[in-house]
């Protein structure tokens, strides 16, 4: 009887560079600086290699801690230090793409996304191309220093990327906005500050709330989101905040909000991204092992990264 050849992976191998950005200056609840370590402990590198990818780990970017610095302005705490960290990470992301590798960034709070997106946008700007952005989050992160009730910069990164204040954060590489509003798509939103709503409406970004997912289903929402993010672009960056997922499945996050995506919905979204094949870079943020249960959230973060990078059930 002829023997059937066995293929354990149908994944197209990619050279992935893992970059940790253990920044927790953007929010009040401590612990997300340990997120990169928690995700690594959950076996990120080895599990990506097991499905066929080549993985190198660049370690962590050095960041300041609150004990070292003064908070500065109450409406945009640690803005100087966060901008410095994002500038360093943007440079490393840019070099990673120049080397033909895929950046996989581990946060840290969501303010790290300014560095990641800036680096990716600059790389493609030099090729006269634009990028899309898929912002998967319970929050819109479109506060400005004037609208923020807390002054925490992790609620402002998308505003900065879209050309709103804090201007200095969004001016890395001296161009703004980093992404056209029609190519910036938010998915899974369910917790928005009152003043922030006006910023979202004015910005022109595309938004799918949890109600859209409830009514239309994850597949329809993701397919439309990817079409928007990919229209006229070289591809898109995926910024995954783990608080997008319901706290029942992801308890260890910086700002948990009930009513999020389920375990299977989250995997389906990542699988659809992998099928689309246009993801340029990926980041996972807001994993907080201090309030996690047995590293459950970090383990789920790794599982979702695997799905985004092509792991299939069969």
VOGU-3710 file (C-alpha; in Angstrom, 3 decimals, decimal comma):
1> xxxxxxxxxx> 0,000/0,000/0,000  1,561/3,369/-1,007  2,469/5,552/1,933  0,993/8,983/2,089  3,476/11,782/2,634  2,708/13,774/5,754  2,951/17,557/5,794  2,735/19,075/9,235  2,506/22,667/8,104  1,105/24,451/5,080
11> xxxxxxxxxx> 2,452/27,790/6,312  4,587/29,886/3,972  7,749/30,462/6,030  8,467/34,043/7,039  11,479/35,470/8,832  10,014/37,041/11,975  11,898/39,361/14,325  10,397/39,609/17,824  10,881/42,983/19,507  9,891/43,636/23,120
21> xxxxxxxxxx> 8,849/47,140/24,168  8,172/46,823/27,932  6,670/50,287/28,305  4,159/50,959/31,070  4,394/54,748/31,330  1,205/55,168/29,298  -1,194/53,996/31,973  -1,778/54,015/35,719  -2,110/50,271/36,370  1,352/48,772/36,625
31> xxxxxxxxxx> 2,409/45,413/35,227  2,194/45,596/31,424  5,974/46,140/31,323  6,165/42,400/32,095  3,951/41,563/29,124  6,813/40,761/26,700  8,329/38,332/29,204  4,980/36,649/29,844  4,410/36,128/26,113  7,906/34,726/25,670
41> xxxxxxxxxx> 7,408/32,390/28,659  4,283/31,114/26,868  6,597/29,869/24,116  6,087/32,409/21,336  9,357/31,863/19,465  9,373/28,059/19,614  5,698/27,770/18,709  6,118/30,036/15,675  9,125/27,954/14,587  7,104/24,770/15,041
51> xxxxxxxxxx> 4,660/25,863/12,324  7,470/26,651/9,905  8,658/30,214/10,489  12,203/31,441/11,098  12,251/33,448/14,323  14,897/35,673/15,837  14,398/37,532/19,083  15,870/41,027/19,267  15,229/41,244/23,011  13,716/44,321/24,629
61> xxxxxxxxxx> 14,169/48,013/23,895  15,391/49,832/27,011  12,632/51,962/28,518  12,361/54,309/31,471  10,301/53,349/34,512  8,044/55,682/36,522  10,383/55,552/39,516  13,107/57,180/37,392  11,127/60,055/35,902  8,681/62,837/36,709
71> xxxxxxxxxx> 5,241/62,470/35,137  5,278/65,946/33,597  2,030/67,504/32,353  -1,039/66,022/34,061  -2,954/65,779/30,778  -0,212/63,764/28,985  1,899/61,963/31,582  5,434/60,851/30,659  4,931/62,107/27,099  8,625/62,926/26,620
81> xxxxxxxxxx> 9,761/59,457/27,709  7,048/57,685/25,687  8,005/59,654/22,561  11,676/58,719/23,063  10,812/55,027/23,421  8,529/55,069/20,374  11,258/56,765/18,314  13,746/54,015/19,258  11,262/51,252/18,463  10,311/52,916/15,157
91> xxxxxxxxxx> 13,967/52,827/14,108  14,264/49,123/14,968  11,037/48,284/13,143  12,305/50,192/10,097  15,627/48,291/10,160  13,742/45,010/10,551  11,731/45,660/7,389  14,842/46,815/5,547  16,401/43,447/6,419  13,428/41,658/4,835
101> xxxxxxxxxx> 11,997/40,484/8,158  8,519/40,777/9,656  8,319/42,817/12,891  6,383/41,199/15,737  6,218/43,685/18,606  5,364/42,763/22,190  4,052/45,537/24,465  3,851/47,152/26,908  0,881/49,480/26,905  -0,777/50,526/23,651
111> xxxxxxxxxx> 1,262/53,718/23,308  4,023/51,480/21,855  1,926/51,283/18,668  3,021/54,796/17,698  6,579/53,539/17,310  5,592/50,392/15,440  3,252/52,086/12,981  5,705/54,957/12,431  8,467/52,522/11,505  6,277/50,526/9,124
121> xxxxxxxxxx> 4,784/53,664/7,542  8,236/55,199/7,011  9,586/52,054/5,344  6,778/52,063/2,797  6,775/55,858/2,430  10,332/55,567/1,134  8,910/53,255/-1,541  6,133/55,771/-2,300  3,566/53,406/-0,812  0,984/53,790/1,939
131> xxxxxxxxxx> -0,017/51,330/4,644  -3,277/50,381/6,284  -3,882/49,910/9,993  -6,131/47,398/11,718  -6,676/48,531/15,329  -8,270/45,645/17,253  -9,222/46,944/20,686  -11,985/47,498/23,229  -11,052/51,200/23,100  -10,544/53,667/20,287
141> xxxxxxxxxx> -7,428/55,281/21,833  -8,407/58,551/20,155  -8,175/60,822/23,180  -6,044/63,950/23,061  -4,497/65,715/26,058  -7,499/68,069/26,047  -10,119/65,294/25,967  -8,483/62,642/28,163  -10,081/62,186/31,589  -6,928/60,510/32,934
151> xxxxxxxxxx> -3,973/62,024/31,068  -2,747/58,485/30,326  -1,033/58,411/26,934  -2,048/54,800/26,208  -5,477/56,299/25,431  -3,942/58,637/22,798  -1,764/56,635/20,350  -4,273/56,395/17,524  -5,018/60,128/17,807  -1,286/60,834/17,462
161> xxxxxxxxxx> -0,966/58,524/14,458  -3,891/60,288/12,769  -2,304/63,727/13,198  -4,141/64,877/16,327  -2,434/65,920/19,589  -0,151/64,982/21,209  1,566/66,268/18,052  5,141/65,482/19,126  4,253/61,797/19,495  2,835/61,616/15,989
171> xxxxxxxxxx> 5,709/63,540/14,351  8,255/60,706/14,337  10,026/60,893/10,933  8,400/64,317/10,442  5,275/63,310/8,599  1,681/63,028/9,695  -0,754/61,356/9,600  0,958/57,967/9,396  -2,120/56,303/7,849  -4,948/57,719/5,757
181> xxxxxxxxxx> -8,218/57,735/7,748  -9,989/55,580/5,160  -7,286/52,902/5,624  -7,447/52,983/9,428  -10,021/50,493/10,726  -11,034/49,897/14,345  -12,573/46,539/15,232  -14,319/45,425/18,425  -14,786/48,852/20,043  -17,036/48,925/23,110
191> xxxxxxxxxx> -15,698/51,527/25,569  -15,378/55,149/24,378  -14,981/58,325/26,439  -17,585/61,039/25,782  -15,192/63,675/24,427  -13,319/61,014/22,467  -16,395/60,320/20,323  -16,069/63,723/18,661  -12,412/63,044/17,799  -13,423/59,770/16,152
201> xxxxxxxxxx> -16,177/61,368/14,086  -13,923/64,204/12,916  -10,984/61,929/12,084  -12,778/59,912/9,410  -11,447/56,536/10,592  -13,576/53,453/9,994  -15,099/51,850/13,104  -16,735/48,467/13,734  -18,105/48,175/17,262  -18,970/44,989/19,135
211> xxxxxxxxxx> -22,571/45,607/18,070  -21,472/45,319/14,427  -19,834/41,986/15,251  -22,936/40,841/17,159  -25,266/41,741/14,294  -23,171/40,845/11,267  -20,770/38,214/12,547  -16,984/38,267/12,754  -16,397/37,041/9,220  -18,374/39,818/7,523
221> xxxxxxxxxx> -16,822/42,505/9,726  -13,259/41,274/9,234  -13,605/40,905/5,478  -14,878/44,465/5,157  -12,245/45,784/7,580  -9,432/44,152/5,594  -10,814/45,503/2,347  -10,767/49,030/3,802  -7,304/48,699/5,355  -5,893/47,170/2,192
231> xxxxxxxxxx> -7,431/49,512/-0,389  -4,609/51,308/-2,224  -1,976/50,220/0,308  1,052/47,929/0,379  -0,727/45,984/3,123  -1,536/46,694/6,750  -0,197/46,600/10,275  -2,241/44,688/12,855  -2,311/46,164/16,366  -3,943/43,692/18,746
241> xxxxxxxxxx> -4,865/44,913/22,225  -5,659/41,844/24,325  -8,478/43,733/26,083  -10,414/43,298/22,817  -11,141/39,766/24,011  -13,662/39,216/26,768  -12,051/39,164/30,255  -13,414/35,656/30,777  -10,826/34,445/28,248  -8,232/37,221/28,699
251> xxxxxxxxxx> -8,305/38,363/32,359  -4,730/39,682/32,443  -5,068/42,987/30,605  -4,465/46,622/31,517  -8,059/47,859/31,153  -10,546/44,954/30,965  -14,048/45,594/29,599  -16,789/42,974/29,641  -18,580/42,027/26,436  -15,601/41,425/24,165
261> xxxxxxxxxx> -14,780/38,921/21,469  -14,981/35,270/22,427  -12,068/32,845/22,221  -13,247/31,454/18,892  -14,192/34,851/17,444  -10,685/36,083/18,196  -9,106/33,089/16,483  -11,409/33,452/13,492  -10,386/37,098/13,083  -6,698/36,136/13,099
271> xxxxxxxxxx> -7,292/33,244/10,685  -9,058/35,593/8,249  -6,073/37,965/8,461  -3,733/35,063/7,642  -5,921/33,973/4,705  -5,889/37,524/3,316  -2,085/37,410/3,184  -1,410/41,163/3,346  -0,285/41,623/6,949  2,988/43,582/7,004
281> xxxxxxxxxx> 3,640/43,556/10,748  1,937/42,519/13,978  1,890/43,610/17,596  0,357/42,391/20,835  -0,139/44,875/23,667  -1,568/45,272/27,164  -0,797/41,781/28,524  -0,546/42,255/32,306  0,723/39,112/34,078  0,295/40,756/37,490
291> xxxxxxxxxx> -3,489/40,346/37,229  -3,503/37,283/34,960  -4,441/33,729/35,928  -1,697/31,118/35,296  -0,381/33,152/32,316  -3,682/32,445/30,526  -3,763/35,758/28,663  -0,167/35,523/27,459  -0,800/31,962/26,281  -3,854/33,135/24,345
301> xxxxxxxxxx> -1,774/35,978/22,876  0,658/33,398/21,520  -2,181/31,281/20,125  -3,624/34,310/18,329  -0,213/35,241/16,928  0,086/31,695/15,576  -3,308/32,008/13,879  -2,370/35,407/12,412  0,843/33,886/11,045  -0,967/31,052/9,340
311> xxxx> -1,591/28,193/11,762  -4,691/26,247/10,779  -6,734/23,553/12,471  -6,093/21,232/9,501
//
